[in-house]
Amino acid sequence: MTEPASAIHQEVNQLIDSQIAALRGPSLTQADLLEYRERAEHIQNLLSVLDRIESDNIPKWHPRLRARNRKSIAGRD
């Protein structure tokens, strides 16, 4: 795993732990809900970046990439 990808994984794990801690609390205030939503959006953004990083690291000959290309070609017919 690349260095940026591992840093993103670590940040996502920390954010998920924060989400779990927020849900375990006695009750959520409006401010807590806003922070929860912001963290959820941040997690989604980080996972999108991680997907791009990891897909860039797949060699062009990789079976996963070839299968994806076959599906896109088949859809054009």
Backbone as XML, in Angstrom:
<?xml version="1.0"?>
<chain id="A" units="angstrom">
  <residue number="1" name="MET">
    <atom name="N" x="0.851" y="-1.168" z="0.000"/>
    <atom name="CA" x="0.000" y="0.000" z="0.000"/>
    <atom name="C" x="0.898" y="1.232" z="0.000"/>
  </residue>
  <residue number="2" name="THR">
    <atom name="N" x="0.492" y="2.236" z="-0.758"/>
    <atom name="CA" x="1.300" y="3.450" z="-0.839"/>
    <atom name="C" x="1.177" y="4.259" z="0.441"/>
  </residue>
  <residue number="3" name="GLU">
    <atom name="N" x="2.101" y="5.170" z="0.634"/>
    <atom name="CA" x="2.112" y="5.999" z="1.833"/>
    <atom name="C" x="0.850" y="6.860" z="1.958"/>
  </residue>
  <residue number="4" name="PRO">
    <atom name="N" x="0.426" y="7.569" z="0.881"/>
    <atom name="CA" x="-0.807" y="8.352" z="1.025"/>
    <atom name="C" x="-2.021" y="7.473" z="1.326"/>
  </residue>
  <residue number="5" name="ALA">
    <atom name="N" x="-2.076" y="6.305" z="0.706"/>
    <atom name="CA" x="-3.218" y="5.414" z="0.939"/>
    <atom name="C" x="-3.259" y="4.957" z="2.384"/>
  </residue>
  <residue number="6" name="SER">
    <atom name="N" x="-2.126" y="4.663" z="2.973"/>
    <atom name="CA" x="-2.128" y="4.209" z="4.349"/>
    <atom name="C" x="-2.497" y="5.334" z="5.302"/>
  </residue>
  <residue number="7" name="ALA">
    <atom name="N" x="-2.111" y="6.553" z="4.987"/>
    <atom name="CA" x="-2.512" y="7.705" z="5.814"/>
    <atom name="C" x="-4.019" y="7.924" z="5.717"/>
  </residue>
  <residue number="8" name="ILE">
    <atom name="N" x="-4.565" y="7.743" z="4.530"/>
    <atom name="CA" x="-6.017" y="7.904" z="4.349"/>
    <atom name="C" x="-6.759" y="6.803" z="5.107"/>
  </residue>
  <residue number="9" name="HIS">
    <atom name="N" x="-6.275" y="5.571" z="5.023"/>
    <atom name="CA" x="-6.892" y="4.469" z="5.777"/>
    <atom name="C" x="-6.911" y="4.787" z="7.270"/>
  </residue>
  <residue number="10" name="GLN">
    <atom name="N" x="-5.811" y="5.295" z="7.770"/>
    <atom name="CA" x="-5.719" y="5.617" z="9.195"/>
    <atom name="C" x="-6.714" y="6.725" z="9.559"/>
  </residue>
  <residue number="11" name="GLU">
    <atom name="N" x="-6.819" y="7.746" z="8.731"/>
    <atom name="CA" x="-7.755" y="8.835" z="9.007"/>
    <atom name="C" x="-9.203" y="8.337" z="8.961"/>
  </residue>
  <residue number="12" name="VAL">
    <atom name="N" x="-9.517" y="7.498" z="7.983"/>
    <atom name="CA" x="-10.872" y="6.938" z="7.883"/>
    <atom name="C" x="-11.191" y="6.130" z="9.139"/>
  </residue>
  <residue number="13" name="ASN">
    <atom name="N" x="-10.254" y="5.319" z="9.585"/>
    <atom name="CA" x="-10.481" y="4.523" z="10.798"/>
    <atom name="C" x="-10.736" y="5.410" z="12.014"/>
  </residue>
  <residue number="14" name="GLN">
    <atom name="N" x="-9.987" y="6.503" z="12.129"/>
    <atom name="CA" x="-10.193" y="7.430" z="13.240"/>
    <atom name="C" x="-11.566" y="8.100" z="13.161"/>
  </residue>
  <residue number="15" name="LEU">
    <atom name="N" x="-11.963" y="8.478" z="11.952"/>
    <atom name="CA" x="-13.271" y="9.103" z="11.779"/>
    <atom name="C" x="-14.400" y="8.125" z="12.099"/>
  </residue>
  <residue number="16" name="ILE">
    <atom name="N" x="-14.237" y="6.885" z="11.694"/>
    <atom name="CA" x="-15.252" y="5.872" z="11.999"/>
    <atom name="C" x="-15.350" y="5.658" z="13.506"/>
  </residue>
  <residue number="17" name="ASP">
    <atom name="N" x="-14.201" y="5.635" z="14.187"/>
    <atom name="CA" x="-14.216" y="5.508" z="15.649"/>
    <atom name="C" x="-14.963" y="6.687" z="16.282"/>
  </residue>
  <residue number="18" name="SER">
    <atom name="N" x="-14.775" y="7.887" z="15.725"/>
    <atom name="CA" x="-15.479" y="9.067" z="16.230"/>
    <atom name="C" x="-16.979" y="8.944" z="15.990"/>
  </residue>
  <residue number="19" name="GLN">
    <atom name="N" x="-17.364" y="8.396" z="14.841"/>
    <atom name="CA" x="-18.778" y="8.200" z="14.537"/>
    <atom name="C" x="-19.406" y="7.231" z="15.547"/>
  </residue>
  <residue number="20" name="ILE">
    <atom name="N" x="-18.708" y="6.146" z="15.815"/>
    <atom name="CA" x="-19.209" y="5.153" z="16.767"/>
    <atom name="C" x="-19.335" y="5.767" z="18.158"/>
  </residue>
  <residue number="21" name="ALA">
    <atom name="N" x="-18.331" y="6.531" z="18.576"/>
    <atom name="CA" x="-18.364" y="7.166" z="19.892"/>
    <atom name="C" x="-19.548" y="8.137" z="19.990"/>
  </residue>
  <residue number="22" name="ALA">
    <atom name="N" x="-19.818" y="8.862" z="18.915"/>
    <atom name="CA" x="-20.939" y="9.804" z="18.926"/>
    <atom name="C" x="-22.269" y="9.068" z="19.094"/>
  </residue>
  <residue number="23" name="LEU">
    <atom name="N" x="-22.400" y="7.928" z="18.457"/>
    <atom name="CA" x="-23.647" y="7.168" z="18.549"/>
    <atom name="C" x="-23.821" y="6.479" z="19.899"/>
  </residue>
  <residue number="24" name="ARG">
    <atom name="N" x="-22.727" y="6.254" z="20.587"/>
    <atom name="CA" x="-22.810" y="5.599" z="21.909"/>
    <atom name="C" x="-23.144" y="6.585" z="23.017"/>
  </residue>
  <residue number="25" name="GLY">
    <atom name="N" x="-23.091" y="7.861" z="22.712"/>
    <atom name="CA" x="-23.388" y="8.882" z="23.719"/>
    <atom name="C" x="-24.845" y="8.833" z="24.142"/>
  </residue>
  <residue number="26" name="PRO">
    <atom name="N" x="-25.172" y="9.533" z="25.235"/>
    <atom name="CA" x="-26.541" y="9.487" z="25.762"/>
    <atom name="C" x="-27.576" y="10.051" z="24.782"/>
  </residue>
  <residue number="27" name="SER">
    <atom name="N" x="-27.285" y="11.168" z="24.176"/>
    <atom name="CA" x="-28.191" y="11.732" z="23.172"/>
    <atom name="C" x="-27.399" y="12.697" z="22.303"/>
  </residue>
  <residue number="28" name="LEU">
    <atom name="N" x="-27.870" y="12.860" z="21.082"/>
    <atom name="CA" x="-27.182" y="13.741" z="20.143"/>
    <atom name="C" x="-27.881" y="15.090" z="20.081"/>
  </residue>
  <residue number="29" name="THR">
    <atom name="N" x="-27.100" y="16.134" z="20.221"/>
    <atom name="CA" x="-27.634" y="17.480" z="20.054"/>
    <atom name="C" x="-27.604" y="17.830" z="18.572"/>
  </residue>
  <residue number="30" name="GLN">
    <atom name="N" x="-28.184" y="18.967" z="18.232"/>
    <atom name="CA" x="-28.143" y="19.415" z="16.840"/>
    <atom name="C" x="-26.699" y="19.599" z="16.380"/>
  </residue>
  <residue number="31" name="ALA">
    <atom name="N" x="-25.857" y="20.121" z="17.249"/>
    <atom name="CA" x="-24.438" y="20.315" z="16.911"/>
    <atom name="C" x="-23.754" y="18.965" z="16.690"/>
  </residue>
  <residue number="32" name="ASP">
    <atom name="N" x="-24.089" y="17.986" z="17.530"/>
    <atom name="CA" x="-23.524" y="16.644" z="17.375"/>
    <atom name="C" x="-23.930" y="16.030" z="16.038"/>
  </residue>
  <residue number="33" name="LEU">
    <atom name="N" x="-25.216" y="16.210" z="15.676"/>
    <atom name="CA" x="-25.696" y="15.682" z="14.398"/>
    <atom name="C" x="-24.994" y="16.343" z="13.218"/>
  </residue>
  <residue number="34" name="LEU">
    <atom name="N" x="-24.768" y="17.628" z="13.309"/>
    <atom name="CA" x="-24.070" y="18.346" z="12.245"/>
    <atom name="C" x="-22.643" y="17.821" z="12.101"/>
  </residue>
  <residue number="35" name="GLU">
    <atom name="N" x="-21.944" y="17.660" z="13.229"/>
    <atom name="CA" x="-20.584" y="17.107" z="13.190"/>
    <atom name="C" x="-20.590" y="15.688" z="12.636"/>
  </residue>
  <residue number="36" name="TYR">
    <atom name="N" x="-21.588" y="14.904" z="13.011"/>
    <atom name="CA" x="-21.706" y="13.527" z="12.525"/>
    <atom name="C" x="-21.842" y="13.516" z="11.002"/>
  </residue>
  <residue number="37" name="ARG">
    <atom name="N" x="-22.714" y="14.371" z="10.483"/>
    <atom name="CA" x="-22.915" y="14.442" z="9.033"/>
    <atom name="C" x="-21.644" y="14.909" z="8.319"/>
  </residue>
  <residue number="38" name="GLU">
    <atom name="N" x="-20.974" y="15.893" z="8.906"/>
    <atom name="CA" x="-19.731" y="16.384" z="8.296"/>
    <atom name="C" x="-18.670" y="15.296" z="8.258"/>
  </residue>
  <residue number="39" name="ARG">
    <atom name="N" x="-18.556" y="14.529" z="9.335"/>
    <atom name="CA" x="-17.599" y="13.415" z="9.353"/>
    <atom name="C" x="-17.976" y="12.368" z="8.310"/>
  </residue>
  <residue number="40" name="ALA">
    <atom name="N" x="-19.268" y="12.083" z="8.172"/>
    <atom name="CA" x="-19.719" y="11.097" z="7.189"/>
    <atom name="C" x="-19.351" y="11.546" z="5.770"/>
  </residue>
  <residue number="41" name="GLU">
    <atom name="N" x="-19.551" y="12.822" z="5.468"/>
    <atom name="CA" x="-19.171" y="13.341" z="4.153"/>
    <atom name="C" x="-17.660" y="13.258" z="3.946"/>
  </residue>
  <residue number="42" name="HIS">
    <atom name="N" x="-16.915" y="13.572" z="5.000"/>
    <atom name="CA" x="-15.454" y="13.518" z="4.914"/>
    <atom name="C" x="-14.990" y="12.076" z="4.669"/>
  </residue>
  <residue number="43" name="ILE">
    <atom name="N" x="-15.626" y="11.130" z="5.341"/>
    <atom name="CA" x="-15.294" y="9.714" z="5.131"/>
    <atom name="C" x="-15.554" y="9.333" z="3.676"/>
  </residue>
  <residue number="44" name="GLN">
    <atom name="N" x="-16.703" y="9.726" z="3.142"/>
    <atom name="CA" x="-17.022" y="9.412" z="1.741"/>
    <atom name="C" x="-15.991" y="10.013" z="0.793"/>
  </residue>
  <residue number="45" name="ASN">
    <atom name="N" x="-15.608" y="11.260" z="1.038"/>
    <atom name="CA" x="-14.602" y="11.905" z="0.182"/>
    <atom name="C" x="-13.265" y="11.184" z="0.249"/>
  </residue>
  <residue number="46" name="LEU">
    <atom name="N" x="-12.851" y="10.817" z="1.448"/>
    <atom name="CA" x="-11.579" y="10.113" z="1.602"/>
    <atom name="C" x="-11.612" y="8.756" z="0.906"/>
  </residue>
  <residue number="47" name="LEU">
    <atom name="N" x="-12.732" y="8.061" z="1.003"/>
    <atom name="CA" x="-12.835" y="6.758" z="0.349"/>
    <atom name="C" x="-12.813" y="6.908" z="-1.174"/>
  </residue>
  <residue number="48" name="SER">
    <atom name="N" x="-13.370" y="7.988" z="-1.699"/>
    <atom name="CA" x="-13.294" y="8.247" z="-3.145"/>
    <atom name="C" x="-11.848" y="8.474" z="-3.575"/>
  </residue>
  <residue number="49" name="VAL">
    <atom name="N" x="-11.124" y="9.240" z="-2.779"/>
    <atom name="CA" x="-9.708" y="9.484" z="-3.077"/>
    <atom name="C" x="-8.942" y="8.173" z="-3.013"/>
  </residue>
  <residue number="50" name="LEU">
    <atom name="N" x="-9.235" y="7.366" z="-2.019"/>
    <atom name="CA" x="-8.563" y="6.079" z="-1.868"/>
    <atom name="C" x="-8.847" y="5.177" z="-3.063"/>
  </residue>
  <residue number="51" name="ASP">
    <atom name="N" x="-10.077" y="5.158" z="-3.536"/>
    <atom name="CA" x="-10.416" y="4.374" z="-4.731"/>
    <atom name="C" x="-9.589" y="4.820" z="-5.934"/>
  </residue>
  <residue number="52" name="ARG">
    <atom name="N" x="-9.447" y="6.129" z="-6.104"/>
    <atom name="CA" x="-8.655" y="6.635" z="-7.236"/>
    <atom name="C" x="-7.191" y="6.251" z="-7.096"/>
  </residue>
  <residue number="53" name="ILE">
    <atom name="N" x="-6.660" y="6.379" z="-5.892"/>
    <atom name="CA" x="-5.252" y="6.021" z="-5.668"/>
    <atom name="C" x="-5.039" y="4.542" z="-5.975"/>
  </residue>
  <residue number="54" name="GLU">
    <atom name="N" x="-5.913" y="3.707" z="-5.453"/>
    <atom name="CA" x="-5.736" y="2.266" z="-5.631"/>
    <atom name="C" x="-5.978" y="1.847" z="-7.071"/>
  </residue>
  <residue number="55" name="SER">
    <atom name="N" x="-6.910" y="2.483" z="-7.780"/>
    <atom name="CA" x="-7.139" y="2.103" z="-9.170"/>
    <atom name="C" x="-5.994" y="2.574" z="-10.060"/>
  </residue>
  <residue number="56" name="ASP">
    <atom name="N" x="-5.339" y="3.669" z="-9.685"/>
    <atom name="CA" x="-4.172" y="4.130" z="-10.445"/>
    <atom name="C" x="-2.997" y="3.167" z="-10.310"/>
  </residue>
  <residue number="57" name="ASN">
    <atom name="N" x="-2.980" y="2.409" z="-9.208"/>
    <atom name="CA" x="-1.871" y="1.488" z="-8.959"/>
    <atom name="C" x="-2.093" y="0.107" z="-9.563"/>
  </residue>
  <residue number="58" name="ILE">
    <atom name="N" x="-3.249" y="-0.116" z="-10.200"/>
    <atom name="CA" x="-3.520" y="-1.410" z="-10.831"/>
    <atom name="C" x="-2.839" y="-1.430" z="-12.190"/>
  </residue>
  <residue number="59" name="PRO">
    <atom name="N" x="-1.973" y="-2.389" z="-12.447"/>
    <atom name="CA" x="-1.325" y="-2.462" z="-13.760"/>
    <atom name="C" x="-2.366" y="-2.654" z="-14.865"/>
  </residue>
  <residue number="60" name="LYS">
    <atom name="N" x="-2.088" y="-2.124" z="-16.038"/>
    <atom name="CA" x="-3.034" y="-2.188" z="-17.158"/>
    <atom name="C" x="-3.374" y="-3.622" z="-17.559"/>
  </residue>
  <residue number="61" name="TRP">
    <atom name="N" x="-2.500" y="-4.553" z="-17.275"/>
    <atom name="CA" x="-2.737" y="-5.950" z="-17.627"/>
    <atom name="C" x="-3.503" y="-6.704" z="-16.553"/>
  </residue>
  <residue number="62" name="HIS">
    <atom name="N" x="-3.797" y="-6.065" z="-15.426"/>
    <atom name="CA" x="-4.432" y="-6.729" z="-14.293"/>
    <atom name="C" x="-5.816" y="-7.255" z="-14.685"/>
  </residue>
  <residue number="63" name="PRO">
    <atom name="N" x="-6.160" y="-8.496" z="-14.288"/>
    <atom name="CA" x="-7.447" y="-9.100" z="-14.665"/>
    <atom name="C" x="-8.659" y="-8.261" z="-14.259"/>
  </residue>
  <residue number="64" name="ARG">
    <atom name="N" x="-8.582" y="-7.578" z="-13.114"/>
    <atom name="CA" x="-9.696" y="-6.745" z="-12.668"/>
    <atom name="C" x="-9.950" y="-5.617" z="-13.663"/>
  </residue>
  <residue number="65" name="LEU">
    <atom name="N" x="-8.886" y="-5.026" z="-14.159"/>
    <atom name="CA" x="-9.017" y="-3.932" z="-15.115"/>
    <atom name="C" x="-9.509" y="-4.457" z="-16.457"/>
  </residue>
  <residue number="66" name="ARG">
    <atom name="N" x="-8.986" y="-5.601" z="-16.880"/>
    <atom name="CA" x="-9.438" y="-6.173" z="-18.157"/>
    <atom name="C" x="-10.911" y="-6.525" z="-18.096"/>
  </residue>
  <residue number="67" name="ALA">
    <atom name="N" x="-11.375" y="-7.059" z="-16.983"/>
    <atom name="CA" x="-12.796" y="-7.408" z="-16.848"/>
    <atom name="C" x="-13.649" y="-6.154" z="-16.915"/>
  </residue>
  <residue number="68" name="ARG">
    <atom name="N" x="-13.201" y="-5.074" z="-16.308"/>
    <atom name="CA" x="-13.937" y="-3.813" z="-16.345"/>
    <atom name="C" x="-14.015" y="-3.297" z="-17.775"/>
  </residue>
  <residue number="69" name="ASN">
    <atom name="N" x="-12.925" y="-3.415" z="-18.531"/>
    <atom name="CA" x="-12.921" y="-2.953" z="-19.908"/>
    <atom name="C" x="-13.849" y="-3.791" z="-20.778"/>
  </residue>
  <residue number="70" name="ARG">
    <atom name="N" x="-13.889" y="-5.095" z="-20.538"/>
    <atom name="CA" x="-14.789" y="-5.959" z="-21.305"/>
    <atom name="C" x="-16.240" y="-5.567" z="-21.082"/>
  </residue>
  <residue number="71" name="LYS">
    <atom name="N" x="-16.585" y="-5.233" z="-19.833"/>
    <atom name="CA" x="-17.959" y="-4.837" z="-19.552"/>
    <atom name="C" x="-18.310" y="-3.544" z="-20.265"/>
  </residue>
  <residue number="72" name="SER">
    <atom name="N" x="-17.391" y="-2.587" z="-20.267"/>
    <atom name="CA" x="-17.693" y="-1.314" z="-20.912"/>
    <atom name="C" x="-17.775" y="-1.472" z="-22.419"/>
  </residue>
  <residue number="73" name="ILE">
    <atom name="N" x="-16.952" y="-2.330" z="-22.984"/>
    <atom name="CA" x="-17.003" y="-2.569" z="-24.435"/>
    <atom name="C" x="-18.306" y="-3.289" z="-24.787"/>
  </residue>
  <residue number="74" name="ALA">
    <atom name="N" x="-18.685" y="-4.271" z="-23.956"/>
    <atom name="CA" x="-19.913" y="-5.028" z="-24.222"/>
    <atom name="C" x="-21.129" y="-4.122" z="-24.139"/>
  </residue>
  <residue number="75" name="GLY">
    <atom name="N" x="-21.097" y="-3.130" z="-23.266"/>
    <atom name="CA" x="-22.232" y="-2.214" z="-23.118"/>
    <atom name="C" x="-22.397" y="-1.290" z="-24.305"/>
  </residue>
  <residue number="76" name="ARG">
    <atom name="N" x="-21.365" y="-1.098" z="-25.097"/>
    <atom name="CA" x="-21.429" y="-0.197" z="-26.252"/>
    <atom name="C" x="-22.009" y="-0.863" z="-27.480"/>
  </residue>
  <residue number="77" name="ASP">
    <atom name="N" x="-22.022" y="-2.184" z="-27.504"/>
    <atom name="CA" x="-22.507" y="-2.917" z="-28.695"/>
    <atom name="C" x="-23.977" y="-2.758" z="-28.897"/>
  </residue>
</chain>
